């Protein structure tokens, strides 16, 4: 059950990056549909787990990406999503913690 929640959360994070609009509008003018979907995107996906005997295991996942950038480059929107959960130990399994962050910035 908990692994299913983790995989579902990871799927939601990945789908949002795959379905995002491209950063450069000029790329949309291409006529070939397959070329349009092969736009280079830069994002970071970090997965980790830490285990201590008698305490349990902490599992975490984080995705960070640049979602939108203006043509002038002065304005941009970045986003990130995180998932953490503790398994095992004296306290038992913890509840999953899921968080998201949107950062809008404009340089004058």
Biopython code that builds the backbone (N, CA, C, O; Angstrom):
import numpy as np
from Bio.PDB.StructureBuilder import StructureBuilder

atoms = [
    (1, "UNK", "N", (0.826, -1.197, 0.000)),
    (1, "UNK", "CA", (0.000, 0.000, 0.000)),
    (1, "UNK", "C", (0.870, 1.260, 0.000)),
    (1, "UNK", "O", (0.632, 2.194, -0.766)),
    (2, "UNK", "N", (1.885, 1.268, 0.877)),
    (2, "UNK", "CA", (2.731, 2.455, 0.977)),
    (2, "UNK", "C", (3.610, 2.609, -0.245)),
    (2, "UNK", "O", (3.898, 3.723, -0.684)),
    (3, "UNK", "N", (4.040, 1.464, -0.796)),
    (3, "UNK", "CA", (4.827, 1.527, -2.023)),
    (3, "UNK", "C", (3.961, 2.048, -3.162)),
    (3, "UNK", "O", (4.445, 2.783, -4.023)),
    (4, "UNK", "N", (2.678, 1.673, -3.173)),
    (4, "UNK", "CA", (1.766, 2.179, -4.196)),
    (4, "UNK", "C", (1.615, 3.695, -4.100)),
    (4, "UNK", "O", (1.596, 4.380, -5.122)),
    (5, "UNK", "N", (1.507, 4.223, -2.885)),
    (5, "UNK", "CA", (1.408, 5.673, -2.714)),
    (5, "UNK", "C", (2.673, 6.367, -3.187)),
    (5, "UNK", "O", (2.609, 7.422, -3.819)),
    (6, "UNK", "N", (3.820, 5.778, -2.884)),
    (6, "UNK", "CA", (5.093, 6.349, -3.326)),
    (6, "UNK", "C", (5.172, 6.365, -4.852)),
    (6, "UNK", "O", (5.538, 7.380, -5.445)),
    (7, "UNK", "N", (4.829, 5.241, -5.488)),
    (7, "UNK", "CA", (4.882, 5.171, -6.949)),
    (7, "UNK", "C", (3.867, 6.114, -7.590)),
    (7, "UNK", "O", (4.153, 6.719, -8.623)),
    (8, "UNK", "N", (2.691, 6.243, -6.989)),
    (8, "UNK", "CA", (1.690, 7.166, -7.508)),
    (8, "UNK", "C", (2.191, 8.607, -7.424)),
    (8, "UNK", "O", (2.029, 9.378, -8.369)),
    (9, "UNK", "N", (2.794, 8.967, -6.303)),
    (9, "UNK", "CA", (3.347, 10.319, -6.158)),
    (9, "UNK", "C", (4.445, 10.587, -7.160)),
    (9, "UNK", "O", (4.508, 11.675, -7.734)),
    (10, "UNK", "N", (5.320, 9.607, -7.382)),
    (10, "UNK", "CA", (6.392, 9.751, -8.362)),
    (10, "UNK", "C", (5.822, 9.892, -9.768)),
    (10, "UNK", "O", (6.335, 10.672, -10.570)),
    (11, "UNK", "N", (4.769, 9.144, -10.070)),
    (11, "UNK", "CA", (4.121, 9.245, -11.378)),
    (11, "UNK", "C", (3.526, 10.633, -11.585)),
    (11, "UNK", "O", (3.665, 11.203, -12.667)),
    (12, "UNK", "N", (2.873, 11.181, -10.581)),
    (12, "UNK", "CA", (2.282, 12.522, -10.686)),
    (12, "UNK", "C", (3.361, 13.557, -10.945)),
    (12, "UNK", "O", (3.170, 14.463, -11.757)),
    (13, "UNK", "N", (4.490, 13.433, -10.264)),
    (13, "UNK", "CA", (5.593, 14.374, -10.453)),
    (13, "UNK", "C", (6.134, 14.288, -11.873)),
    (13, "UNK", "O", (6.336, 15.313, -12.524)),
    (14, "UNK", "N", (6.369, 13.068, -12.359)),
    (14, "UNK", "CA", (6.959, 12.891, -13.692)),
    (14, "UNK", "C", (6.011, 13.328, -14.803)),
    (14, "UNK", "O", (6.446, 13.942, -15.777)),
    (15, "UNK", "N", (4.725, 13.020, -14.672)),
    (15, "UNK", "CA", (3.758, 13.387, -15.709)),
    (15, "UNK", "C", (3.657, 14.895, -15.850)),
    (15, "UNK", "O", (3.501, 15.401, -16.961)),
    (16, "UNK", "N", (3.745, 15.620, -14.744)),
    (16, "UNK", "CA", (3.647, 17.077, -14.833)),
    (16, "UNK", "C", (4.802, 17.663, -15.630)),
    (16, "UNK", "O", (4.623, 18.673, -16.312)),
    (17, "UNK", "N", (5.980, 17.058, -15.563)),
    (17, "UNK", "CA", (7.122, 17.560, -16.323)),
    (17, "UNK", "C", (7.037, 17.151, -17.787)),
    (17, "UNK", "O", (7.455, 17.909, -18.662)),
    (18, "UNK", "N", (6.506, 15.970, -18.067)),
    (18, "UNK", "CA", (6.395, 15.506, -19.448)),
    (18, "UNK", "C", (5.351, 16.317, -20.205)),
    (18, "UNK", "O", (5.541, 16.616, -21.384)),
    (19, "UNK", "N", (4.254, 16.675, -19.548)),
    (19, "UNK", "CA", (3.157, 17.388, -20.204)),
    (19, "UNK", "C", (3.323, 18.901, -20.189)),
    (19, "UNK", "O", (2.475, 19.612, -20.728)),
    (20, "UNK", "N", (4.384, 19.409, -19.592)),
    (20, "UNK", "CA", (4.587, 20.858, -19.516)),
    (20, "UNK", "C", (4.857, 21.441, -20.897)),
    (20, "UNK", "O", (5.401, 20.762, -21.768)),
    (21, "UNK", "N", (4.477, 22.694, -21.094)),
    (21, "UNK", "CA", (4.738, 23.373, -22.358)),
    (21, "UNK", "C", (6.225, 23.646, -22.500)),
    (21, "UNK", "O", (6.928, 23.794, -21.501)),
    (22, "UNK", "N", (6.711, 23.713, -23.735)),
    (22, "UNK", "CA", (8.145, 23.962, -23.936)),
    (22, "UNK", "C", (8.540, 25.363, -23.484)),
    (22, "UNK", "O", (7.714, 26.273, -23.428)),
    (23, "UNK", "N", (9.828, 25.513, -23.163)),
    (23, "UNK", "CA", (10.327, 26.803, -22.708)),
    (23, "UNK", "C", (10.493, 27.787, -23.849)),
    (23, "UNK", "O", (10.417, 28.996, -23.633)),
    (24, "UNK", "N", (10.719, 27.294, -25.068)),
    (24, "UNK", "CA", (10.942, 28.167, -26.212)),
    (24, "UNK", "C", (9.762, 28.058, -27.169)),
    (24, "UNK", "O", (9.442, 26.969, -27.646)),
    (25, "UNK", "N", (9.122, 29.178, -27.448)),
    (25, "UNK", "CA", (7.954, 29.180, -28.324)),
    (25, "UNK", "C", (8.322, 28.846, -29.766)),
    (25, "UNK", "O", (7.488, 28.308, -30.495)),
    (26, "UNK", "N", (9.527, 29.144, -30.191)),
    (26, "UNK", "CA", (9.941, 28.864, -31.561)),
    (26, "UNK", "C", (9.921, 27.381, -31.887)),
    (26, "UNK", "O", (9.802, 27.007, -33.054)),
    (27, "UNK", "N", (10.034, 26.541, -30.890)),
    (27, "UNK", "CA", (10.032, 25.101, -31.108)),
    (27, "UNK", "C", (8.642, 24.597, -31.517)),
    (27, "UNK", "O", (8.531, 23.543, -32.145)),
    (28, "UNK", "N", (7.595, 25.330, -31.172)),
    (28, "UNK", "CA", (6.239, 24.894, -31.517)),
    (28, "UNK", "C", (5.949, 25.005, -33.006)),
    (28, "UNK", "O", (5.007, 24.382, -33.495)),
    (29, "UNK", "N", (6.730, 25.777, -33.728)),
    (29, "UNK", "CA", (6.480, 25.988, -35.145)),
    (29, "UNK", "C", (6.855, 24.776, -35.990)),
    (29, "UNK", "O", (6.485, 24.723, -37.163)),
    (30, "UNK", "N", (7.562, 23.818, -35.448)),
    (30, "UNK", "CA", (7.949, 22.628, -36.207)),
    (30, "UNK", "C", (6.703, 21.852, -36.607)),
    (30, "UNK", "O", (5.764, 21.717, -35.822)),
    (31, "UNK", "N", (6.701, 21.345, -37.833)),
    (31, "UNK", "CA", (5.520, 20.653, -38.337)),
    (31, "UNK", "C", (5.473, 19.196, -37.895)),
    (31, "UNK", "O", (4.387, 18.642, -37.721)),
    (32, "UNK", "N", (6.621, 18.571, -37.713)),
    (32, "UNK", "CA", (6.663, 17.174, -37.332)),
    (32, "UNK", "C", (6.306, 17.028, -35.850)),
    (32, "UNK", "O", (6.953, 17.620, -34.986)),
    (33, "UNK", "N", (5.275, 16.240, -35.570)),
    (33, "UNK", "CA", (4.805, 16.077, -34.202)),
    (33, "UNK", "C", (5.881, 15.453, -33.321)),
    (33, "UNK", "O", (6.035, 15.847, -32.166)),
    (34, "UNK", "N", (6.626, 14.487, -33.848)),
    (34, "UNK", "CA", (7.643, 13.804, -33.044)),
    (34, "UNK", "C", (8.778, 14.747, -32.675)),
    (34, "UNK", "O", (9.327, 14.645, -31.578)),
    (35, "UNK", "N", (9.140, 15.659, -33.565)),
    (35, "UNK", "CA", (10.191, 16.623, -33.252)),
    (35, "UNK", "C", (9.713, 17.609, -32.187)),
    (35, "UNK", "O", (10.500, 18.058, -31.354)),
    (36, "UNK", "N", (8.446, 17.937, -32.214)),
    (36, "UNK", "CA", (7.893, 18.879, -31.250)),
    (36, "UNK", "C", (7.974, 18.318, -29.824)),
    (36, "UNK", "O", (8.182, 19.068, -28.870)),
    (37, "UNK", "N", (7.812, 17.010, -29.685)),
    (37, "UNK", "CA", (7.832, 16.400, -28.358)),
    (37, "UNK", "C", (9.238, 16.088, -27.864)),
    (37, "UNK", "O", (9.402, 15.654, -26.724)),
    (38, "UNK", "N", (10.252, 16.296, -28.688)),
    (38, "UNK", "CA", (11.622, 16.009, -28.282)),
    (38, "UNK", "C", (12.365, 17.288, -27.912)),
    (38, "UNK", "O", (13.564, 17.404, -28.167)),
    (39, "UNK", "N", (11.674, 18.230, -27.324)),
    (39, "UNK", "CA", (12.289, 19.479, -26.891)),
    (39, "UNK", "C", (13.115, 19.201, -25.639)),
    (39, "UNK", "O", (12.658, 18.523, -24.719)),
    (40, "UNK", "N", (14.331, 19.731, -25.615)),
    (40, "UNK", "CA", (15.224, 19.499, -24.488)),
    (40, "UNK", "C", (14.704, 20.221, -23.248)),
    (40, "UNK", "O", (14.459, 21.428, -23.269)),
    (41, "UNK", "N", (14.542, 19.468, -22.181)),
    (41, "UNK", "CA", (14.121, 20.024, -20.901)),
    (41, "UNK", "C", (15.188, 19.682, -19.870)),
    (41, "UNK", "O", (15.795, 18.611, -19.910)),
    (42, "UNK", "N", (15.397, 20.589, -18.973)),
    (42, "UNK", "CA", (16.337, 20.325, -17.897)),
    (42, "UNK", "C", (15.578, 20.287, -16.584)),
    (42, "UNK", "O", (14.944, 21.265, -16.187)),
    (43, "UNK", "N", (15.652, 19.151, -15.919)),
    (43, "UNK", "CA", (15.082, 19.043, -14.592)),
    (43, "UNK", "C", (15.913, 18.056, -13.789)),
    (43, "UNK", "O", (16.655, 17.244, -14.343)),
    (44, "UNK", "N", (15.778, 18.139, -12.516)),
    (44, "UNK", "CA", (16.557, 17.300, -11.615)),
    (44, "UNK", "C", (15.605, 16.402, -10.839)),
    (44, "UNK", "O", (14.601, 16.867, -10.299)),
    (45, "UNK", "N", (15.925, 15.116, -10.789)),
    (45, "UNK", "CA", (15.139, 14.153, -10.029)),
    (45, "UNK", "C", (16.084, 13.468, -9.050)),
    (45, "UNK", "O", (17.014, 12.774, -9.462)),
    (46, "UNK", "N", (15.851, 13.659, -7.775)),
    (46, "UNK", "CA", (16.712, 13.096, -6.730)),
    (46, "UNK", "C", (15.929, 12.076, -5.917)),
    (46, "UNK", "O", (14.832, 12.365, -5.441)),
    (47, "UNK", "N", (16.495, 10.880, -5.759)),
    (47, "UNK", "CA", (15.889, 9.825, -4.958)),
    (47, "UNK", "C", (16.887, 9.408, -3.884)),
    (47, "UNK", "O", (18.088, 9.347, -4.146)),
    (48, "UNK", "N", (16.403, 9.124, -2.684)),
    (48, "UNK", "CA", (17.325, 8.724, -1.633)),
    (48, "UNK", "C", (16.644, 7.934, -0.537)),
    (48, "UNK", "O", (15.428, 8.001, -0.355)),
    (49, "UNK", "N", (17.459, 7.180, 0.190)),
    (49, "UNK", "CA", (16.982, 6.419, 1.339)),
    (49, "UNK", "C", (18.108, 6.339, 2.361)),
    (49, "UNK", "O", (19.272, 6.158, 2.004)),
    (50, "UNK", "N", (17.752, 6.474, 3.632)),
    (50, "UNK", "CA", (18.714, 6.379, 4.723)),
    (50, "UNK", "C", (18.191, 5.369, 5.732)),
    (50, "UNK", "O", (17.046, 5.462, 6.175)),
    (51, "UNK", "N", (19.034, 4.399, 6.096)),
    (51, "UNK", "CA", (18.618, 3.363, 7.043)),
    (51, "UNK", "C", (19.538, 3.353, 8.257)),
    (51, "UNK", "O", (20.760, 3.428, 8.123)),
    (52, "UNK", "N", (18.936, 3.260, 9.447)),
    (52, "UNK", "CA", (19.685, 3.096, 10.691)),
    (52, "UNK", "C", (19.059, 1.942, 11.461)),
    (52, "UNK", "O", (17.841, 1.894, 11.635)),
    (53, "UNK", "N", (19.898, 1.006, 11.925)),
    (53, "UNK", "CA", (19.398, -0.136, 12.692)),
    (53, "UNK", "C", (18.670, 0.337, 13.940)),
    (53, "UNK", "O", (19.171, 1.183, 14.681)),
    (54, "UNK", "N", (17.488, -0.212, 14.163)),
    (54, "UNK", "CA", (16.694, 0.144, 15.329)),
    (54, "UNK", "C", (15.871, 1.406, 15.155)),
    (54, "UNK", "O", (14.950, 1.650, 15.934)),
    (55, "UNK", "N", (16.179, 2.200, 14.166)),
    (55, "UNK", "CA", (15.438, 3.445, 13.948)),
    (55, "UNK", "C", (14.501, 3.328, 12.754)),
    (55, "UNK", "O", (13.376, 3.825, 12.810)),
    (56, "UNK", "N", (14.931, 2.690, 11.688)),
    (56, "UNK", "CA", (14.097, 2.535, 10.503)),
    (56, "UNK", "C", (14.737, 3.152, 9.281)),
    (56, "UNK", "O", (15.939, 3.414, 9.256)),
    (57, "UNK", "N", (13.923, 3.381, 8.272)),
    (57, "UNK", "CA", (14.407, 3.887, 6.987)),
    (57, "UNK", "C", (13.621, 5.127, 6.585)),
    (57, "UNK", "O", (12.392, 5.143, 6.653)),
    (58, "UNK", "N", (14.330, 6.151, 6.173)),
    (58, "UNK", "CA", (13.714, 7.355, 5.617)),
    (58, "UNK", "C", (13.877, 7.320, 4.105)),
    (58, "UNK", "O", (14.988, 7.155, 3.601)),
    (59, "UNK", "N", (12.777, 7.474, 3.383)),
    (59, "UNK", "CA", (12.784, 7.482, 1.920)),
    (59, "UNK", "C", (12.367, 8.873, 1.460)),
    (59, "UNK", "O", (11.429, 9.455, 2.004)),
    (60, "UNK", "N", (13.073, 9.411, 0.448)),
    (60, "UNK", "CA", (12.697, 10.728, -0.067)),
    (60, "UNK", "C", (12.893, 10.793, -1.570)),
    (60, "UNK", "O", (13.728, 10.092, -2.143)),
    (61, "UNK", "N", (12.105, 11.647, -2.186)),
    (61, "UNK", "CA", (12.196, 11.908, -3.626)),
    (61, "UNK", "C", (11.937, 13.393, -3.840)),
    (61, "UNK", "O", (11.097, 13.992, -3.169)),
    (62, "UNK", "N", (12.666, 13.976, -4.781)),
    (62, "UNK", "CA", (12.516, 15.404, -5.065)),
    (62, "UNK", "C", (12.683, 15.631, -6.561)),
    (62, "UNK", "O", (13.576, 15.060, -7.188)),
    (63, "UNK", "N", (11.831, 16.457, -7.121)),
    (63, "UNK", "CA", (11.922, 16.847, -8.529)),
    (63, "UNK", "C", (11.930, 18.372, -8.603)),
    (63, "UNK", "O", (11.102, 19.036, -7.980)),
    (64, "UNK", "N", (12.874, 18.919, -9.371)),
    (64, "UNK", "CA", (13.017, 20.366, -9.521)),
    (64, "UNK", "C", (13.098, 20.669, -11.012)),
    (64, "UNK", "O", (13.826, 19.996, -11.741)),
    (65, "UNK", "N", (12.354, 21.678, -11.471)),
    (65, "UNK", "CA", (12.382, 22.009, -12.891)),
    (65, "UNK", "C", (12.068, 23.480, -13.129)),
    (65, "UNK", "O", (11.422, 24.141, -12.316)),
    (66, "UNK", "N", (12.540, 23.966, -14.260)),
    (66, "UNK", "CA", (12.172, 25.289, -14.744)),
    (66, "UNK", "C", (10.926, 25.097, -15.600)),
    (66, "UNK", "O", (10.991, 24.446, -16.642)),
    (67, "UNK", "N", (9.797, 25.650, -15.181)),
    (67, "UNK", "CA", (8.525, 25.404, -15.853)),
    (67, "UNK", "C", (8.248, 26.366, -17.000)),
    (67, "UNK", "O", (7.676, 25.968, -18.014)),
    (68, "UNK", "N", (8.643, 27.618, -16.854)),
    (68, "UNK", "CA", (8.353, 28.619, -17.877)),
    (68, "UNK", "C", (9.388, 29.718, -17.806)),
    (68, "UNK", "O", (9.880, 30.057, -16.730)),
    (69, "UNK", "N", (9.721, 30.281, -18.976)),
    (69, "UNK", "CA", (10.659, 31.397, -19.048)),
    (69, "UNK", "C", (10.196, 32.325, -20.157)),
    (69, "UNK", "O", (9.851, 31.864, -21.245)),
    (70, "UNK", "N", (10.184, 33.633, -19.895)),
    (70, "UNK", "CA", (9.753, 34.598, -20.901)),
    (70, "UNK", "C", (10.783, 34.671, -22.024)),
    (70, "UNK", "O", (11.925, 34.240, -21.861)),
    (71, "UNK", "N", (10.369, 35.218, -23.160)),
    (71, "UNK", "CA", (11.279, 35.321, -24.301)),
    (71, "UNK", "C", (12.457, 36.234, -23.998)),
    (71, "UNK", "O", (13.548, 36.023, -24.528)),
    (72, "UNK", "N", (12.260, 37.241, -23.158)),
    (72, "UNK", "CA", (13.362, 38.135, -22.790)),
    (72, "UNK", "C", (14.282, 37.497, -21.748)),
    (72, "UNK", "O", (15.416, 37.943, -21.569)),
    (73, "UNK", "N", (13.808, 36.471, -21.069)),
    (73, "UNK", "CA", (14.597, 35.806, -20.044)),
    (73, "UNK", "C", (14.550, 36.485, -18.691)),
    (73, "UNK", "O", (15.192, 36.022, -17.749)),
    (74, "UNK", "N", (13.804, 37.576, -18.574)),
    (74, "UNK", "CA", (13.736, 38.304, -17.303)),
    (74, "UNK", "C", (12.766, 37.681, -16.303)),
    (74, "UNK", "O", (12.935, 37.835, -15.093)),
    (75, "UNK", "N", (11.761, 36.986, -16.799)),
    (75, "UNK", "CA", (10.734, 36.420, -15.936)),
    (75, "UNK", "C", (10.732, 34.906, -16.081)),
    (75, "UNK", "O", (10.821, 34.383, -17.192)),
    (76, "UNK", "N", (10.630, 34.203, -14.955)),
    (76, "UNK", "CA", (10.602, 32.743, -15.032)),
    (76, "UNK", "C", (9.797, 32.157, -13.882)),
    (76, "UNK", "O", (9.576, 32.798, -12.855)),
    (77, "UNK", "N", (9.368, 30.924, -14.089)),
    (77, "UNK", "CA", (8.608, 30.179, -13.095)),
    (77, "UNK", "C", (9.293, 28.832, -12.902)),
    (77, "UNK", "O", (9.433, 28.058, -13.848)),
    (78, "UNK", "N", (9.716, 28.559, -11.681)),
    (78, "UNK", "CA", (10.353, 27.294, -11.336)),
    (78, "UNK", "C", (9.435, 26.533, -10.388)),
    (78, "UNK", "O", (8.651, 27.135, -9.655)),
    (79, "UNK", "N", (9.535, 25.225, -10.408)),
    (79, "UNK", "CA", (8.705, 24.415, -9.526)),
    (79, "UNK", "C", (9.475, 23.238, -8.964)),
    (79, "UNK", "O", (10.447, 22.766, -9.553)),
    (80, "UNK", "N", (9.022, 22.776, -7.815)),
    (80, "UNK", "CA", (9.622, 21.587, -7.218)),
    (80, "UNK", "C", (8.553, 20.825, -6.446)),
    (80, "UNK", "O", (7.562, 21.397, -5.990)),
    (81, "UNK", "N", (8.776, 19.525, -6.310)),
    (81, "UNK", "CA", (7.877, 18.666, -5.545)),
    (81, "UNK", "C", (8.730, 17.697, -4.735)),
    (81, "UNK", "O", (9.743, 17.200, -5.226)),
    (82, "UNK", "N", (8.320, 17.426, -3.490)),
    (82, "UNK", "CA", (9.069, 16.512, -2.639)),
    (82, "UNK", "C", (8.134, 15.499, -1.983)),
    (82, "UNK", "O", (6.964, 15.779, -1.722)),
    (83, "UNK", "N", (8.684, 14.322, -1.729)),
    (83, "UNK", "CA", (7.974, 13.249, -1.033)),
    (83, "UNK", "C", (8.939, 12.664, -0.009)),
    (83, "UNK", "O", (10.071, 12.328, -0.356)),
    (84, "UNK", "N", (8.514, 12.537, 1.242)),
    (84, "UNK", "CA", (9.322, 11.890, 2.277)),
    (84, "UNK", "C", (8.422, 11.000, 3.122)),
    (84, "UNK", "O", (7.251, 11.306, 3.346)),
    (85, "UNK", "N", (8.996, 9.885, 3.590)),
    (85, "UNK", "CA", (8.247, 8.987, 4.463)),
    (85, "UNK", "C", (9.229, 8.140, 5.267)),
    (85, "UNK", "O", (10.290, 7.757, 4.773)),
    (86, "UNK", "N", (8.856, 7.855, 6.513)),
    (86, "UNK", "CA", (9.665, 7.018, 7.401)),
    (86, "UNK", "C", (9.025, 5.637, 7.485)),
    (86, "UNK", "O", (7.808, 5.520, 7.627)),
    (87, "UNK", "N", (9.848, 4.590, 7.398)),
    (87, "UNK", "CA", (9.371, 3.211, 7.486)),
    (87, "UNK", "C", (10.104, 2.492, 8.614)),
    (87, "UNK", "O", (11.321, 2.620, 8.748)),
    (88, "UNK", "N", (9.363, 1.735, 9.426)),
    (88, "UNK", "CA", (9.960, 0.875, 10.447)),
    (88, "UNK", "C", (10.386, 1.613, 11.695)),
    (88, "UNK", "O", (10.049, 2.778, 11.905)),
    (89, "UNK", "N", (11.152, 0.890, 12.532)),
    (89, "UNK", "CA", (11.638, 1.475, 13.774)),
    (89, "UNK", "C", (10.637, 1.335, 14.905)),
    (89, "UNK", "O", (9.599, 0.692, 14.746)),
    (90, "UNK", "N", (10.945, 1.934, 16.043)),
    (90, "UNK", "CA", (10.088, 1.837, 17.225)),
    (90, "UNK", "C", (8.748, 2.528, 17.035)),
    (90, "UNK", "O", (7.730, 2.054, 17.539)),
    (91, "UNK", "N", (8.736, 3.632, 16.320)),
    (91, "UNK", "CA", (7.497, 4.393, 16.126)),
    (91, "UNK", "C", (6.632, 3.823, 15.005)),
    (91, "UNK", "O", (5.493, 4.256, 14.829)),
    (92, "UNK", "N", (7.147, 2.871, 14.255)),
    (92, "UNK", "CA", (6.393, 2.304, 13.150)),
    (92, "UNK", "C", (6.500, 3.167, 11.904)),
    (92, "UNK", "O", (7.341, 4.061, 11.814)),
    (93, "UNK", "N", (5.635, 2.880, 10.956)),
    (93, "UNK", "CA", (5.662, 3.623, 9.693)),
    (93, "UNK", "C", (5.020, 4.996, 9.867)),
    (93, "UNK", "O", (3.978, 5.127, 10.509)),
    (94, "UNK", "N", (5.645, 6.004, 9.295)),
    (94, "UNK", "CA", (5.113, 7.360, 9.364)),
    (94, "UNK", "C", (4.213, 7.663, 8.182)),
    (94, "UNK", "O", (4.166, 6.909, 7.210)),
    (95, "UNK", "N", (3.511, 8.758, 8.275)),
    (95, "UNK", "CA", (2.652, 9.194, 7.177)),
    (95, "UNK", "C", (3.509, 9.826, 6.085)),
    (95, "UNK", "O", (4.521, 10.460, 6.381)),
    (96, "UNK", "N", (3.112, 9.658, 4.830)),
    (96, "UNK", "CA", (3.881, 10.309, 3.756)),
    (96, "UNK", "C", (3.695, 11.821, 3.806)),
    (96, "UNK", "O", (2.603, 12.310, 4.097)),
    (97, "UNK", "N", (4.757, 12.550, 3.523)),
    (97, "UNK", "CA", (4.708, 14.009, 3.458)),
    (97, "UNK", "C", (5.011, 14.424, 2.026)),
    (97, "UNK", "O", (6.086, 14.142, 1.498)),
    (98, "UNK", "N", (4.063, 15.089, 1.412)),
    (98, "UNK", "CA", (4.207, 15.542, 0.031)),
    (98, "UNK", "C", (4.091, 17.059, 0.028)),
    (98, "UNK", "O", (3.180, 17.624, 0.632)),
    (99, "UNK", "N", (5.023, 17.711, -0.660)),
    (99, "UNK", "CA", (5.024, 19.174, -0.694)),
    (99, "UNK", "C", (5.366, 19.649, -2.100)),
    (99, "UNK", "O", (6.046, 18.956, -2.856)),
    (100, "UNK", "N", (4.890, 20.823, -2.434)),
    (100, "UNK", "CA", (5.197, 21.441, -3.721)),
    (100, "UNK", "C", (5.538, 22.903, -3.521)),
    (100, "UNK", "O", (5.098, 23.532, -2.558)),
    (101, "UNK", "N", (6.326, 23.438, -4.440)),
    (101, "UNK", "CA", (6.750, 24.829, -4.344)),
    (101, "UNK", "C", (6.831, 25.421, -5.741)),
    (101, "UNK", "O", (7.447, 24.840, -6.635)),
    (102, "UNK", "N", (6.208, 26.577, -5.928)),
    (102, "UNK", "CA", (6.331, 27.343, -7.168)),
    (102, "UNK", "C", (7.065, 28.638, -6.846)),
    (102, "UNK", "O", (6.731, 29.328, -5.883)),
    (103, "UNK", "N", (8.066, 28.963, -7.657)),
    (103, "UNK", "CA", (8.842, 30.185, -7.450)),
    (103, "UNK", "C", (8.749, 31.038, -8.701)),
    (103, "UNK", "O", (9.224, 30.642, -9.766)),
    (104, "UNK", "N", (8.140, 32.206, -8.576)),
    (104, "UNK", "CA", (8.019, 33.157, -9.676)),
    (104, "UNK", "C", (9.035, 34.261, -9.442)),
    (104, "UNK", "O", (9.070, 34.851, -8.362)),
    (105, "UNK", "N", (9.866, 34.550, -10.441)),
    (105, "UNK", "CA", (10.867, 35.609, -10.266)),
    (105, "UNK", "C", (10.939, 36.482, -11.513)),
    (105, "UNK", "O", (10.735, 36.020, -12.636)),
    (106, "UNK", "N", (11.235, 37.754, -11.280)),
    (106, "UNK", "CA", (11.387, 38.714, -12.372)),
    (106, "UNK", "C", (12.593, 39.593, -12.066)),
    (106, "UNK", "O", (12.684, 40.173, -10.984)),
    (107, "UNK", "N", (13.510, 39.692, -13.007)),
    (107, "UNK", "CA", (14.691, 40.544, -12.860)),
    (107, "UNK", "C", (14.459, 41.857, -13.594)),
    (107, "UNK", "O", (14.050, 41.856, -14.755)),
    (108, "UNK", "N", (14.713, 42.958, -12.936)),
    (108, "UNK", "CA", (14.509, 44.277, -13.531)),
    (108, "UNK", "C", (15.761, 44.756, -14.204)),
    (108, "UNK", "O", (15.780, 45.852, -14.764)),
]
sb = StructureBuilder()
sb.init_structure("model")
sb.init_model(0)
sb.init_chain("A")
sb.init_seg("    ")
for serial, (resi, resn, name, xyz) in enumerate(atoms, 1):
    if name == "N":
        sb.init_residue(resn, " ", resi, " ")
    sb.init_atom(name, np.array(xyz, "f"), 0.0, 1.0, " ", f" {name:<3s}", serial, name[0])
structure = sb.get_structure()
